[in-house]
Amino acid sequence: MERVSTPAHRPARPAAPGRRGHSPYAIRGAVELPESELRWRFSRSSGPGGQHVNTSDTQVELRFDLAATSALPAAWKERALGRLAGRLTEEGVLIVRSSGHRSQWRNREEALRRMAGLLAEASAPPPKARRERKVPRAVVERRLREKRHRAELKRGRGRGGGGWD
């Protein structure tokens, strides 16, 4: 049986382990995921935990409506929608699941960390275009010299050059 949490029943936000003062909802800079736009679902998980997994809703599914959000700047949102197109549902919702831990709390932290990482990577500006440079003459000459040397070595291995007789 799956449970859908509502904001009134949701526990306080989990702290990002090892990063004091850093919000786990931060994407990049001052831009954060608003708690009100995150939807959590919990269900029974497979994997480690023995009999515990048969009775506890430890698997976490985190949903974020990327298409409808107003939390991201327009340029970031457009970039993220394009780069994450294969991961989004038809409605433009990004879904992250986590079931690697025995504890629901740790799975929540993991899902949140992965969601923030995906959005940070997808909304990052494209890298600067590489400027083509002319190949230095010395490099070209060295390559041609090495090619000639290799050709001479191979020519020496051919037929008629002193065999084992």
C-alpha positions, 0 to 999 in steps of 0.5 A: 500500500502506498502512502502519499504525504501531505505538507501537514504530515511531512517531517522537518526537512532532512539536513544534508549530511556533512554540510552544515548550513547548506540547504539540501534543497539548494540547486545552485547559488541562492536558487532552492527547490521550494518544499511546497512544490515537492511531492513525496510518495512512500512504498514498500521496498525490495532489497536489504532489510529482511522481514523489516522491508515487508512491513515498512514503507521505506522506498521513496519517490520524489516528484517535482513538476519542472514544467510548472515551477516558478522557482527556477529562472526562465533560462535555467528552466528551459535548459533543464527541460531540454536536457532532462526531456528523456527523464520527464513524464508527459506532464513535465514531472521529474521523478527520482526514486530511492530504495537503497537504504533500510531507513525511509529517512536516509532514502528521503535524503538520497532522493533529495540529493539526487534531485538537486544534483540532476537539476543543478547539472541540467540547468548549468550553462553550456561550456564555452566553445573551444577556439580552434588553434593552428597546429604548430609547424614543429608538431606537424613536422615531428608527426611526419618524421615519425611516420617516415621512420615507421614506414622505413622500419616496416619496409625493412621487414618485407620479403627479400631482406635477409631471412633465417637461412 
